């Protein structure tokens, strides 16, 4: 049997070589921050010396009046929301054109047509997606009414009944929808 020399063992490693790890070596000392130089004041002029002065500045020129920029044409008037929110969303989907549309695109289209009705509370600067999503799904939503079909998660398409109702509501509200080729 071999003898163990306990004096030769490293106290930080233990008997089996594992166990406690050595503390990390201290990092190299960081150099002290650089000394800041104080700004030197400009020399004072010598008394009696002749100082060259700059020529006097010319008088300010009178500004030439610019012609007024042409005014942009007035924005198209958006009819007030005379439809229910579900009808308005169906019109917004029909305004996107035929095919499948994401819930975010539908919310953005509805907000562009009626920012006050489909904007965030406290400011109509952004669309309120949750307000639109609540009107899309469920028994009382457009899917439950048969106007809209859930194609994939968060993607919808108008059914033929939905297209017919959306066109009628858009015509009544005075909104022009893109023509669909059949």
Secondary structure, DSSP 8 states (H G I E B T S, - for coil): -----TTTS-TTT-SSS-SS--------------------------TT----------------------------------S-HHHHHHHHHHHH-SS-EEHHHHHHHHHHH-HHHHB-TT-TTSB-HHHHHHHHSSSSSHHHHTSEEEEETTEEEE-HHHHHHHHHHHHHHT--------
